[in-house]
């Protein structure tokens, strides 16, 4: 069975893709690596691509994982890239992220989650049910803080204007992390937020199956 190589969102793991139902493909999640000191996202993508065993693979990235997929696709031939709740280019970064990057606020404010920040983070992610909150809480508890600091810095300072010719973008029109007004999506899921891969998995799966059948 042909594989889709998947990269999850910041701090997430293979569970992020667990509710997808994809016909005729096996989902192969590439686990996150701990970044090296002063490593660029391009250098990081080189190490991540070692997890790909096939030639001309299909890549699928969730949120920050989508950016890493694009960086990998600059280095090797890929058949298709599928982005979920992510961005394709620097121009799709929201204004608040560009402001944080310009002022280097991420270097000044601790990124460690707290009881005060968790409700705000949950709203940004679009999680509402106890199952979703418990899953996200587990990610927060287990994530490596130096990795988080590195990944956030790479995301908000990402410089990319290249577009793969076979790139497909699935996005929710209620995504608070990456607002739809900045996004040119191939498929838009109505009233879906940043966590739609879990709470709108059937609709996301239908979009992916449509892309793969093309």
PyMOL commands that set and color helices and strands:
alter all, ss='L'
color gray80, all
select helices_A, chain A and resi 14-17+41-51+64-73+90-92+95-103+105-108+115-125+130-142+145-156+180-182+196-199+201-213
alter helices_A, ss='H'
color red, helices_A
select strands_A, chain A and resi 2-7+25-29+57-62+78-84+167-172+187-189
alter strands_A, ss='S'
color yellow, strands_A
deselect
rebuild
show_as cartoon
